[in-house]
Amino acid sequence: MFSVVALRNKTDMFFIACEILKKLCESEEGRGFAGALGHHIRRLASMVQGLEKKVELDKRNGHTEARKEDNLRRLGEAAALYHLLTNK
């Protein structure tokens, strides 16, 4: 039952997936495995760029505070994961 409820909430699943990937990258073997996923890392980089644009638009357009915080939190998690995977 948990999986059905969890799959409906995409925001929570995003953060859970980020945490799992971070735990995977703590080991040397996991980092090697994750580093071999070049296409997915490129998609993550484009996602980070898209979130940066969303955060900038939220600041300019005066969207609700909850939306701003959610996008900013997602950007922070995605950027941290990208830097962990690419060592940049």
mmCIF file as gemmi writes it, N, C-alpha and C atoms, coordinates in Angstrom:
data_model
loop_
_atom_site.group_PDB
_atom_site.id
_atom_site.type_symbol
_atom_site.label_atom_id
_atom_site.label_alt_id
_atom_site.label_comp_id
_atom_site.label_asym_id
_atom_site.label_entity_id
_atom_site.label_seq_id
_atom_site.pdbx_PDB_ins_code
_atom_site.Cartn_x
_atom_site.Cartn_y
_atom_site.Cartn_z
_atom_site.occupancy
_atom_site.B_iso_or_equiv
_atom_site.pdbx_formal_charge
_atom_site.auth_seq_id
_atom_site.auth_asym_id
_atom_site.pdbx_PDB_model_num
ATOM 1 N N . MET Axp A 1 ? 0.818 -1.186 0 1 0 ? 1 A 1
ATOM 2 C CA . MET Axp A 1 ? 0 0 0 1 0 ? 1 A 1
ATOM 3 C C . MET Axp A 1 ? 0.866 1.255 0 1 0 ? 1 A 1
ATOM 4 N N . PHE Axp A 2 ? 2.009 1.202 0.693 1 0 ? 2 A 1
ATOM 5 C CA . PHE Axp A 2 ? 2.892 2.36 0.731 1 0 ? 2 A 1
ATOM 6 C C . PHE Axp A 2 ? 3.364 2.75 -0.658 1 0 ? 2 A 1
ATOM 7 N N . SER Axp A 3 ? 3.712 1.775 -1.477 1 0 ? 3 A 1
ATOM 8 C CA . SER Axp A 3 ? 4.25 2.087 -2.802 1 0 ? 3 A 1
ATOM 9 C C . SER Axp A 3 ? 3.214 2.779 -3.677 1 0 ? 3 A 1
ATOM 10 N N . VAL Axp A 4 ? 1.954 2.394 -3.567 1 0 ? 4 A 1
ATOM 11 C CA . VAL Axp A 4 ? 0.911 3.029 -4.364 1 0 ? 4 A 1
ATOM 12 C C . VAL Axp A 4 ? 0.742 4.479 -3.937 1 0 ? 4 A 1
ATOM 13 N N . VAL Axp A 5 ? 0.725 4.743 -2.648 1 0 ? 5 A 1
ATOM 14 C CA . VAL Axp A 5 ? 0.574 6.104 -2.149 1 0 ? 5 A 1
ATOM 15 C C . VAL Axp A 5 ? 1.817 6.925 -2.484 1 0 ? 5 A 1
ATOM 16 N N . ALA Axp A 6 ? 2.993 6.339 -2.332 1 0 ? 6 A 1
ATOM 17 C CA . ALA Axp A 6 ? 4.229 7.068 -2.571 1 0 ? 6 A 1
ATOM 18 C C . ALA Axp A 6 ? 4.382 7.444 -4.037 1 0 ? 6 A 1
ATOM 19 N N . LEU Axp A 7 ? 3.938 6.598 -4.946 1 0 ? 7 A 1
ATOM 20 C CA . LEU Axp A 7 ? 4.087 6.898 -6.368 1 0 ? 7 A 1
ATOM 21 C C . LEU Axp A 7 ? 3.202 8.051 -6.817 1 0 ? 7 A 1
ATOM 22 N N . ARG Axp A 8 ? 2.163 8.337 -6.08 1 0 ? 8 A 1
ATOM 23 C CA . ARG Axp A 8 ? 1.284 9.439 -6.444 1 0 ? 8 A 1
ATOM 24 C C . ARG Axp A 8 ? 1.895 10.794 -6.093 1 0 ? 8 A 1
ATOM 25 N N . ASN Axp A 9 ? 2.759 10.828 -5.126 1 0 ? 9 A 1
ATOM 26 C CA . ASN Axp A 9 ? 3.372 12.077 -4.712 1 0 ? 9 A 1
ATOM 27 C C . ASN Axp A 9 ? 4.765 12.175 -5.331 1 0 ? 9 A 1
ATOM 28 N N . LYS Axp A 10 ? 4.861 12.83 -6.467 1 0 ? 10 A 1
ATOM 29 C CA . LYS Axp A 10 ? 6.119 12.886 -7.215 1 0 ? 10 A 1
ATOM 30 C C . LYS Axp A 10 ? 7.206 13.652 -6.479 1 0 ? 10 A 1
ATOM 31 N N . THR Axp A 11 ? 6.835 14.659 -5.73 1 0 ? 11 A 1
ATOM 32 C CA . THR Axp A 11 ? 7.828 15.445 -5.015 1 0 ? 11 A 1
ATOM 33 C C . THR Axp A 11 ? 8.541 14.599 -3.971 1 0 ? 11 A 1
ATOM 34 N N . ASP Axp A 12 ? 7.766 13.857 -3.184 1 0 ? 12 A 1
ATOM 35 C CA . ASP Axp A 12 ? 8.376 12.994 -2.175 1 0 ? 12 A 1
ATOM 36 C C . ASP Axp A 12 ? 9.236 11.913 -2.817 1 0 ? 12 A 1
ATOM 37 N N . MET Axp A 13 ? 8.767 11.351 -3.917 1 0 ? 13 A 1
ATOM 38 C CA . MET Axp A 13 ? 9.539 10.309 -4.593 1 0 ? 13 A 1
ATOM 39 C C . MET Axp A 13 ? 10.851 10.87 -5.142 1 0 ? 13 A 1
ATOM 40 N N . PHE Axp A 14 ? 10.852 12.112 -5.58 1 0 ? 14 A 1
ATOM 41 C CA . PHE Axp A 14 ? 12.066 12.745 -6.074 1 0 ? 14 A 1
ATOM 42 C C . PHE Axp A 14 ? 13.118 12.802 -4.968 1 0 ? 14 A 1
ATOM 43 N N . PHE Axp A 15 ? 12.704 13.221 -3.781 1 0 ? 15 A 1
ATOM 44 C CA . PHE Axp A 15 ? 13.651 13.339 -2.677 1 0 ? 15 A 1
ATOM 45 C C . PHE Axp A 15 ? 14.104 11.97 -2.17 1 0 ? 15 A 1
ATOM 46 N N . ILE Axp A 16 ? 13.216 10.996 -2.189 1 0 ? 16 A 1
ATOM 47 C CA . ILE Axp A 16 ? 13.599 9.641 -1.791 1 0 ? 16 A 1
ATOM 48 C C . ILE Axp A 16 ? 14.623 9.082 -2.775 1 0 ? 16 A 1
ATOM 49 N N . ALA Axp A 17 ? 14.39 9.271 -4.066 1 0 ? 17 A 1
ATOM 50 C CA . ALA Axp A 17 ? 15.332 8.786 -5.078 1 0 ? 17 A 1
ATOM 51 C C . ALA Axp A 17 ? 16.69 9.473 -4.938 1 0 ? 17 A 1
ATOM 52 N N . CYS Axp A 18 ? 16.696 10.76 -4.646 1 0 ? 18 A 1
ATOM 53 C CA . CYS Axp A 18 ? 17.96 11.483 -4.451 1 0 ? 18 A 1
ATOM 54 C C . CYS Axp A 18 ? 18.726 10.918 -3.263 1 0 ? 18 A 1
ATOM 55 N N . GLU Axp A 19 ? 18.028 10.632 -2.18 1 0 ? 19 A 1
ATOM 56 C CA . GLU Axp A 19 ? 18.681 10.073 -0.997 1 0 ? 19 A 1
ATOM 57 C C . GLU Axp A 19 ? 19.256 8.686 -1.287 1 0 ? 19 A 1
ATOM 58 N N . ILE Axp A 20 ? 18.527 7.873 -2.029 1 0 ? 20 A 1
ATOM 59 C CA . ILE Axp A 20 ? 19.02 6.534 -2.381 1 0 ? 20 A 1
ATOM 60 C C . ILE Axp A 20 ? 20.28 6.641 -3.234 1 0 ? 20 A 1
ATOM 61 N N . LEU Axp A 21 ? 20.269 7.536 -4.205 1 0 ? 21 A 1
ATOM 62 C CA . LEU Axp A 21 ? 21.449 7.711 -5.055 1 0 ? 21 A 1
ATOM 63 C C . LEU Axp A 21 ? 22.638 8.252 -4.275 1 0 ? 21 A 1
ATOM 64 N N . LYS Axp A 22 ? 22.391 9.137 -3.323 1 0 ? 22 A 1
ATOM 65 C CA . LYS Axp A 22 ? 23.478 9.653 -2.493 1 0 ? 22 A 1
ATOM 66 C C . LYS Axp A 22 ? 24.093 8.537 -1.657 1 0 ? 22 A 1
ATOM 67 N N . LYS Axp A 23 ? 23.248 7.672 -1.096 1 0 ? 23 A 1
ATOM 68 C CA . LYS Axp A 23 ? 23.744 6.532 -0.317 1 0 ? 23 A 1
ATOM 69 C C . LYS Axp A 23 ? 24.55 5.591 -1.204 1 0 ? 23 A 1
ATOM 70 N N . LEU Axp A 24 ? 24.098 5.39 -2.431 1 0 ? 24 A 1
ATOM 71 C CA . LEU Axp A 24 ? 24.811 4.539 -3.376 1 0 ? 24 A 1
ATOM 72 C C . LEU Axp A 24 ? 26.197 5.102 -3.681 1 0 ? 24 A 1
ATOM 73 N N . CYS Axp A 25 ? 26.289 6.406 -3.791 1 0 ? 25 A 1
ATOM 74 C CA . CYS Axp A 25 ? 27.558 7.051 -4.16 1 0 ? 25 A 1
ATOM 75 C C . CYS Axp A 25 ? 28.539 7.146 -2.99 1 0 ? 25 A 1
ATOM 76 N N . GLU Axp A 26 ? 28.128 6.738 -1.799 1 0 ? 26 A 1
ATOM 77 C CA . GLU Axp A 26 ? 29.052 6.768 -0.664 1 0 ? 26 A 1
ATOM 78 C C . GLU Axp A 26 ? 30.137 5.711 -0.796 1 0 ? 26 A 1
ATOM 79 N N . SER Axp A 27 ? 29.851 4.625 -1.505 1 0 ? 27 A 1
ATOM 80 C CA . SER Axp A 27 ? 30.868 3.582 -1.692 1 0 ? 27 A 1
ATOM 81 C C . SER Axp A 27 ? 31.582 3.794 -3.023 1 0 ? 27 A 1
ATOM 82 N N . GLU Axp A 28 ? 32.798 3.303 -3.105 1 0 ? 28 A 1
ATOM 83 C CA . GLU Axp A 28 ? 33.595 3.439 -4.335 1 0 ? 28 A 1
ATOM 84 C C . GLU Axp A 28 ? 32.938 2.671 -5.483 1 0 ? 28 A 1
ATOM 85 N N . GLU Axp A 29 ? 32.452 1.484 -5.197 1 0 ? 29 A 1
ATOM 86 C CA . GLU Axp A 29 ? 31.803 0.667 -6.218 1 0 ? 29 A 1
ATOM 87 C C . GLU Axp A 29 ? 30.532 1.342 -6.732 1 0 ? 29 A 1
ATOM 88 N N . GLY Axp A 30 ? 29.771 1.918 -5.828 1 0 ? 30 A 1
ATOM 89 C CA . GLY Axp A 30 ? 28.541 2.612 -6.209 1 0 ? 30 A 1
ATOM 90 C C . GLY Axp A 30 ? 28.813 3.831 -7.062 1 0 ? 30 A 1
ATOM 91 N N . ARG Axp A 31 ? 29.878 4.574 -6.731 1 0 ? 31 A 1
ATOM 92 C CA . ARG Axp A 31 ? 30.249 5.744 -7.526 1 0 ? 31 A 1
ATOM 93 C C . ARG Axp A 31 ? 30.644 5.332 -8.939 1 0 ? 31 A 1
ATOM 94 N N . GLY Axp A 32 ? 31.364 4.222 -9.055 1 0 ? 32 A 1
ATOM 95 C CA . GLY Axp A 32 ? 31.747 3.724 -10.376 1 0 ? 32 A 1
ATOM 96 C C . GLY Axp A 32 ? 30.549 3.313 -11.196 1 0 ? 32 A 1
ATOM 97 N N . PHE Axp A 33 ? 29.594 2.659 -10.546 1 0 ? 33 A 1
ATOM 98 C CA . PHE Axp A 33 ? 28.368 2.25 -11.228 1 0 ? 33 A 1
ATOM 99 C C . PHE Axp A 33 ? 27.569 3.466 -11.675 1 0 ? 33 A 1
ATOM 100 N N . ALA Axp A 34 ? 27.403 4.425 -10.789 1 0 ? 34 A 1
ATOM 101 C CA . ALA Axp A 34 ? 26.613 5.618 -11.105 1 0 ? 34 A 1
ATOM 102 C C . ALA Axp A 34 ? 27.309 6.472 -12.156 1 0 ? 34 A 1
ATOM 103 N N . GLY Axp A 35 ? 28.639 6.503 -12.131 1 0 ? 35 A 1
ATOM 104 C CA . GLY Axp A 35 ? 29.379 7.293 -13.112 1 0 ? 35 A 1
ATOM 105 C C . GLY Axp A 35 ? 29.272 6.738 -14.517 1 0 ? 35 A 1
ATOM 106 N N . ALA Axp A 36 ? 28.95 5.447 -14.632 1 0 ? 36 A 1
ATOM 107 C CA . ALA Axp A 36 ? 28.815 4.817 -15.945 1 0 ? 36 A 1
ATOM 108 C C . ALA Axp A 36 ? 27.481 5.144 -16.608 1 0 ? 36 A 1
ATOM 109 N N . LEU Axp A 37 ? 26.611 5.807 -15.917 1 0 ? 37 A 1
ATOM 110 C CA . LEU Axp A 37 ? 25.292 6.156 -16.45 1 0 ? 37 A 1
ATOM 111 C C . LEU Axp A 37 ? 25.331 7.543 -17.086 1 0 ? 37 A 1
ATOM 112 N N . GLY Axp A 38 ? 26.137 7.707 -18.11 1 0 ? 38 A 1
ATOM 113 C CA . GLY Axp A 38 ? 26.373 9.011 -18.728 1 0 ? 38 A 1
ATOM 114 C C . GLY Axp A 38 ? 25.116 9.714 -19.193 1 0 ? 38 A 1
ATOM 115 N N . HIS Axp A 39 ? 24.229 8.987 -19.847 1 0 ? 39 A 1
ATOM 116 C CA . HIS Axp A 39 ? 23.01 9.607 -20.366 1 0 ? 39 A 1
ATOM 117 C C . HIS Axp A 39 ? 22.153 10.164 -19.231 1 0 ? 39 A 1
ATOM 118 N N . HIS Axp A 40 ? 22.06 9.423 -18.158 1 0 ? 40 A 1
ATOM 119 C CA . HIS Axp A 40 ? 21.242 9.868 -17.03 1 0 ? 40 A 1
ATOM 120 C C . HIS Axp A 40 ? 21.873 11.07 -16.328 1 0 ? 40 A 1
ATOM 121 N N . ILE Axp A 41 ? 23.185 11.118 -16.296 1 0 ? 41 A 1
ATOM 122 C CA . ILE Axp A 41 ? 23.865 12.275 -15.704 1 0 ? 41 A 1
ATOM 123 C C . ILE Axp A 41 ? 23.622 13.514 -16.554 1 0 ? 41 A 1
ATOM 124 N N . ARG Axp A 42 ? 23.623 13.36 -17.873 1 0 ? 42 A 1
ATOM 125 C CA . ARG Axp A 42 ? 23.316 14.5 -18.754 1 0 ? 42 A 1
ATOM 126 C C . ARG Axp A 42 ? 21.877 14.968 -18.545 1 0 ? 42 A 1
ATOM 127 N N . ARG Axp A 43 ? 20.949 14.031 -18.362 1 0 ? 43 A 1
ATOM 128 C CA . ARG Axp A 43 ? 19.556 14.401 -18.087 1 0 ? 43 A 1
ATOM 129 C C . ARG Axp A 43 ? 19.443 15.133 -16.758 1 0 ? 43 A 1
ATOM 130 N N . LEU Axp A 44 ? 20.222 14.689 -15.773 1 0 ? 44 A 1
ATOM 131 C CA . LEU Axp A 44 ? 20.226 15.355 -14.474 1 0 ? 44 A 1
ATOM 132 C C . LEU Axp A 44 ? 20.755 16.775 -14.612 1 0 ? 44 A 1
ATOM 133 N N . ALA Axp A 45 ? 21.796 16.959 -15.441 1 0 ? 45 A 1
ATOM 134 C CA . ALA Axp A 45 ? 22.347 18.298 -15.663 1 0 ? 45 A 1
ATOM 135 C C . ALA Axp A 45 ? 21.307 19.215 -16.308 1 0 ? 45 A 1
ATOM 136 N N . SER Axp A 46 ? 20.562 18.694 -17.282 1 0 ? 46 A 1
ATOM 137 C CA . SER Axp A 46 ? 19.534 19.53 -17.911 1 0 ? 46 A 1
ATOM 138 C C . SER Axp A 46 ? 18.387 19.809 -16.947 1 0 ? 46 A 1
ATOM 139 N N . MET Axp A 47 ? 18.119 18.862 -16.046 1 0 ? 47 A 1
ATOM 140 C CA . MET Axp A 47 ? 17.096 19.088 -15.029 1 0 ? 47 A 1
ATOM 141 C C . MET Axp A 47 ? 17.519 20.2 -14.074 1 0 ? 47 A 1
ATOM 142 N N . VAL Axp A 48 ? 18.794 20.213 -13.699 1 0 ? 48 A 1
ATOM 143 C CA . VAL Axp A 48 ? 19.315 21.263 -12.824 1 0 ? 48 A 1
ATOM 144 C C . VAL Axp A 48 ? 19.175 22.618 -13.516 1 0 ? 48 A 1
ATOM 145 N N . GLN Axp A 49 ? 19.496 22.687 -14.8 1 0 ? 49 A 1
ATOM 146 C CA . GLN Axp A 49 ? 19.36 23.944 -15.531 1 0 ? 49 A 1
ATOM 147 C C . GLN Axp A 49 ? 17.9 24.393 -15.587 1 0 ? 49 A 1
ATOM 148 N N . GLY Axp A 50 ? 17 23.445 -15.817 1 0 ? 50 A 1
ATOM 149 C CA . GLY Axp A 50 ? 15.574 23.78 -15.853 1 0 ? 50 A 1
ATOM 150 C C . GLY Axp A 50 ? 15.071 24.277 -14.501 1 0 ? 50 A 1
ATOM 151 N N . LEU Axp A 51 ? 15.528 23.651 -13.434 1 0 ? 51 A 1
ATOM 152 C CA . LEU Axp A 51 ? 15.123 24.097 -12.094 1 0 ? 51 A 1
ATOM 153 C C . LEU Axp A 51 ? 15.703 25.468 -11.774 1 0 ? 51 A 1
ATOM 154 N N . GLU Axp A 52 ? 16.916 25.743 -12.246 1 0 ? 52 A 1
ATOM 155 C CA . GLU Axp A 52 ? 17.49 27.076 -12.039 1 0 ? 52 A 1
ATOM 156 C C . GLU Axp A 52 ? 16.627 28.132 -12.705 1 0 ? 52 A 1
ATOM 157 N N . LYS Axp A 53 ? 16.141 27.839 -13.903 1 0 ? 53 A 1
ATOM 158 C CA . LYS Axp A 53 ? 15.26 28.774 -14.608 1 0 ? 53 A 1
ATOM 159 C C . LYS Axp A 53 ? 13.941 28.952 -13.861 1 0 ? 53 A 1
ATOM 160 N N . LYS Axp A 54 ? 13.382 27.839 -13.355 1 0 ? 54 A 1
ATOM 161 C CA . LYS Axp A 54 ? 12.127 27.923 -12.605 1 0 ? 54 A 1
ATOM 162 C C . LYS Axp A 54 ? 12.278 28.779 -11.363 1 0 ? 54 A 1
ATOM 163 N N . VAL Axp A 55 ? 13.383 28.59 -10.641 1 0 ? 55 A 1
ATOM 164 C CA . VAL Axp A 55 ? 13.617 29.367 -9.42 1 0 ? 55 A 1
ATOM 165 C C . VAL Axp A 55 ? 13.742 30.844 -9.762 1 0 ? 55 A 1
ATOM 166 N N . GLU Axp A 56 ? 14.444 31.145 -10.843 1 0 ? 56 A 1
ATOM 167 C CA . GLU Axp A 56 ? 14.597 32.545 -11.253 1 0 ? 56 A 1
ATOM 168 C C . GLU Axp A 56 ? 13.249 33.147 -11.651 1 0 ? 56 A 1
ATOM 169 N N . LEU Axp A 57 ? 12.436 32.397 -12.372 1 0 ? 57 A 1
ATOM 170 C CA . LEU Axp A 57 ? 11.105 32.877 -12.751 1 0 ? 57 A 1
ATOM 171 C C . LEU Axp A 57 ? 10.205 33.055 -11.523 1 0 ? 57 A 1
ATOM 172 N N . ASP Axp A 58 ? 10.316 32.147 -10.562 1 0 ? 58 A 1
ATOM 173 C CA . ASP Axp A 58 ? 9.523 32.269 -9.339 1 0 ? 58 A 1
ATOM 174 C C . ASP Axp A 58 ? 9.877 33.55 -8.588 1 0 ? 58 A 1
ATOM 175 N N . LYS Axp A 59 ? 11.16 33.885 -8.589 1 0 ? 59 A 1
ATOM 176 C CA . LYS Axp A 59 ? 11.584 35.115 -7.902 1 0 ? 59 A 1
ATOM 177 C C . LYS Axp A 59 ? 11.027 36.342 -8.603 1 0 ? 59 A 1
ATOM 178 N N . ARG Axp A 60 ? 11.066 36.34 -9.935 1 0 ? 60 A 1
ATOM 179 C CA . ARG Axp A 60 ? 10.603 37.504 -10.685 1 0 ? 60 A 1
ATOM 180 C C . ARG Axp A 60 ? 9.096 37.641 -10.706 1 0 ? 60 A 1
ATOM 181 N N . ASN Axp A 61 ? 8.381 36.519 -10.797 1 0 ? 61 A 1
ATOM 182 C CA . ASN Axp A 61 ? 6.932 36.578 -10.972 1 0 ? 61 A 1
ATOM 183 C C . ASN Axp A 61 ? 6.149 36.586 -9.671 1 0 ? 61 A 1
ATOM 184 N N . GLY Axp A 62 ? 6.819 36.425 -8.554 1 0 ? 62 A 1
ATOM 185 C CA . GLY Axp A 62 ? 6.136 36.5 -7.268 1 0 ? 62 A 1
ATOM 186 C C . GLY Axp A 62 ? 5.163 35.37 -7.015 1 0 ? 62 A 1
ATOM 187 N N . HIS Axp A 63 ? 5.549 34.15 -7.336 1 0 ? 63 A 1
ATOM 188 C CA . HIS Axp A 63 ? 4.684 32.997 -7.069 1 0 ? 63 A 1
ATOM 189 C C . HIS Axp A 63 ? 4.587 32.759 -5.563 1 0 ? 63 A 1
ATOM 190 N N . THR Axp A 64 ? 3.732 31.846 -5.191 1 0 ? 64 A 1
ATOM 191 C CA . THR Axp A 64 ? 3.511 31.564 -3.774 1 0 ? 64 A 1
ATOM 192 C C . THR Axp A 64 ? 4.798 31.079 -3.116 1 0 ? 64 A 1
ATOM 193 N N . GLU Axp A 65 ? 4.894 31.322 -1.844 1 0 ? 65 A 1
ATOM 194 C CA . GLU Axp A 65 ? 6.096 30.965 -1.094 1 0 ? 65 A 1
ATOM 195 C C . GLU Axp A 65 ? 6.323 29.454 -1.083 1 0 ? 65 A 1
ATOM 196 N N . ALA Axp A 66 ? 5.249 28.688 -1.004 1 0 ? 66 A 1
ATOM 197 C CA . ALA Axp A 66 ? 5.384 27.225 -0.984 1 0 ? 66 A 1
ATOM 198 C C . ALA Axp A 66 ? 5.98 26.715 -2.292 1 0 ? 66 A 1
ATOM 199 N N . ARG Axp A 67 ? 5.542 27.276 -3.403 1 0 ? 67 A 1
ATOM 200 C CA . ARG Axp A 67 ? 6.075 26.87 -4.711 1 0 ? 67 A 1
ATOM 201 C C . ARG Axp A 67 ? 7.547 27.247 -4.827 1 0 ? 67 A 1
ATOM 202 N N . LYS Axp A 68 ? 7.897 28.435 -4.373 1 0 ? 68 A 1
ATOM 203 C CA . LYS Axp A 68 ? 9.298 28.879 -4.418 1 0 ? 68 A 1
ATOM 204 C C . LYS Axp A 68 ? 10.184 27.95 -3.597 1 0 ? 68 A 1
ATOM 205 N N . GLU Axp A 69 ? 9.74 27.631 -2.394 1 0 ? 69 A 1
ATOM 206 C CA . GLU Axp A 69 ? 10.529 26.775 -1.505 1 0 ? 69 A 1
ATOM 207 C C . GLU Axp A 69 ? 10.686 25.372 -2.077 1 0 ? 69 A 1
ATOM 208 N N . ASP Axp A 70 ? 9.62 24.846 -2.671 1 0 ? 70 A 1
ATOM 209 C CA . ASP Axp A 70 ? 9.676 23.51 -3.25 1 0 ? 70 A 1
ATOM 210 C C . ASP Axp A 70 ? 10.668 23.459 -4.408 1 0 ? 70 A 1
ATOM 211 N N . ASN Axp A 71 ? 10.597 24.427 -5.306 1 0 ? 71 A 1
ATOM 212 C CA . ASN Axp A 71 ? 11.528 24.454 -6.437 1 0 ? 71 A 1
ATOM 213 C C . ASN Axp A 71 ? 12.962 24.681 -5.977 1 0 ? 71 A 1
ATOM 214 N N . LEU Axp A 72 ? 13.157 25.516 -4.987 1 0 ? 72 A 1
ATOM 215 C CA . LEU Axp A 72 ? 14.5 25.775 -4.469 1 0 ? 72 A 1
ATOM 216 C C . LEU Axp A 72 ? 15.065 24.528 -3.788 1 0 ? 72 A 1
ATOM 217 N N . ARG Axp A 73 ? 14.232 23.824 -3.058 1 0 ? 73 A 1
ATOM 218 C CA . ARG Axp A 73 ? 14.665 22.585 -2.388 1 0 ? 73 A 1
ATOM 219 C C . ARG Axp A 73 ? 15.017 21.517 -3.418 1 0 ? 73 A 1
ATOM 220 N N . ARG Axp A 74 ? 14.188 21.385 -4.46 1 0 ? 74 A 1
ATOM 221 C CA . ARG Axp A 74 ? 14.467 20.425 -5.527 1 0 ? 74 A 1
ATOM 222 C C . ARG Axp A 74 ? 15.77 20.771 -6.24 1 0 ? 74 A 1
ATOM 223 N N . LEU Axp A 75 ? 16 22.06 -6.479 1 0 ? 75 A 1
ATOM 224 C CA . LEU Axp A 75 ? 17.233 22.493 -7.126 1 0 ? 75 A 1
ATOM 225 C C . LEU Axp A 75 ? 18.437 22.126 -6.28 1 0 ? 75 A 1
ATOM 226 N N . GLY Axp A 76 ? 18.359 22.356 -4.985 1 0 ? 76 A 1
ATOM 227 C CA . GLY Axp A 76 ? 19.467 22.034 -4.095 1 0 ? 76 A 1
ATOM 228 C C . GLY Axp A 76 ? 19.794 20.551 -4.099 1 0 ? 76 A 1
ATOM 229 N N . GLU Axp A 77 ? 18.772 19.707 -4.037 1 0 ? 77 A 1
ATOM 230 C CA . GLU Axp A 77 ? 18.985 18.256 -4.046 1 0 ? 77 A 1
ATOM 231 C C . GLU Axp A 77 ? 19.572 17.799 -5.379 1 0 ? 77 A 1
ATOM 232 N N . ALA Axp A 78 ? 19.004 18.276 -6.48 1 0 ? 78 A 1
ATOM 233 C CA . ALA Axp A 78 ? 19.471 17.858 -7.804 1 0 ? 78 A 1
ATOM 234 C C . ALA Axp A 78 ? 20.901 18.332 -8.048 1 0 ? 78 A 1
ATOM 235 N N . ALA Axp A 79 ? 21.215 19.559 -7.657 1 0 ? 79 A 1
ATOM 236 C CA . ALA Axp A 79 ? 22.567 20.085 -7.851 1 0 ? 79 A 1
ATOM 237 C C . ALA Axp A 79 ? 23.578 19.322 -7.001 1 0 ? 79 A 1
ATOM 238 N N . ALA Axp A 80 ? 23.206 19.005 -5.762 1 0 ? 80 A 1
ATOM 239 C CA . ALA Axp A 80 ? 24.107 18.244 -4.892 1 0 ? 80 A 1
ATOM 240 C C . ALA Axp A 80 ? 24.371 16.858 -5.467 1 0 ? 80 A 1
ATOM 241 N N . LEU Axp A 81 ? 23.348 16.225 -5.966 1 0 ? 81 A 1
ATOM 242 C CA . LEU Axp A 81 ? 23.508 14.901 -6.558 1 0 ? 81 A 1
ATOM 243 C C . LEU Axp A 81 ? 24.365 14.967 -7.82 1 0 ? 81 A 1
ATOM 244 N N . TYR Axp A 82 ? 24.136 15.979 -8.646 1 0 ? 82 A 1
ATOM 245 C CA . TYR Axp A 82 ? 24.93 16.134 -9.869 1 0 ? 82 A 1
ATOM 246 C C . TYR Axp A 82 ? 26.407 16.332 -9.534 1 0 ? 82 A 1
ATOM 247 N N . HIS Axp A 83 ? 26.691 17.165 -8.567 1 0 ? 83 A 1
ATOM 248 C CA . HIS Axp A 83 ? 28.085 17.408 -8.175 1 0 ? 83 A 1
ATOM 249 C C . HIS Axp A 83 ? 28.72 16.16 -7.559 1 0 ? 83 A 1
ATOM 250 N N . LEU Axp A 84 ? 27.931 15.384 -6.842 1 0 ? 84 A 1
ATOM 251 C CA . LEU Axp A 84 ? 28.429 14.146 -6.27 1 0 ? 84 A 1
ATOM 252 C C . LEU Axp A 84 ? 28.771 13.132 -7.368 1 0 ? 84 A 1
ATOM 253 N N . LEU Axp A 85 ? 27.932 13.054 -8.391 1 0 ? 85 A 1
ATOM 254 C CA . LEU Axp A 85 ? 28.16 12.098 -9.458 1 0 ? 85 A 1
ATOM 255 C C . LEU Axp A 85 ? 29.284 12.506 -10.407 1 0 ? 85 A 1
ATOM 256 N N . THR Axp A 86 ? 29.468 13.796 -10.601 1 0 ? 86 A 1
ATOM 257 C CA . THR Axp A 86 ? 30.465 14.253 -11.579 1 0 ? 86 A 1
ATOM 258 C C . THR Axp A 86 ? 31.762 14.729 -10.926 1 0 ? 86 A 1
ATOM 259 N N . ASN Axp A 87 ? 31.784 14.855 -9.616 1 0 ? 87 A 1
ATOM 260 C CA . ASN Axp A 87 ? 32.961 15.353 -8.893 1 0 ? 87 A 1
ATOM 261 C C . ASN Axp A 87 ? 33.364 16.749 -9.357 1 0 ? 87 A 1
ATOM 262 N N . LYS Axp A 88 ? 32.381 17.576 -9.725 1 0 ? 88 A 1
ATOM 263 C CA . LYS Axp A 88 ? 32.667 18.962 -10.146 1 0 ? 88 A 1
ATOM 264 C C . LYS Axp A 88 ? 32.319 19.907 -9.037 1 0 ? 88 A 1
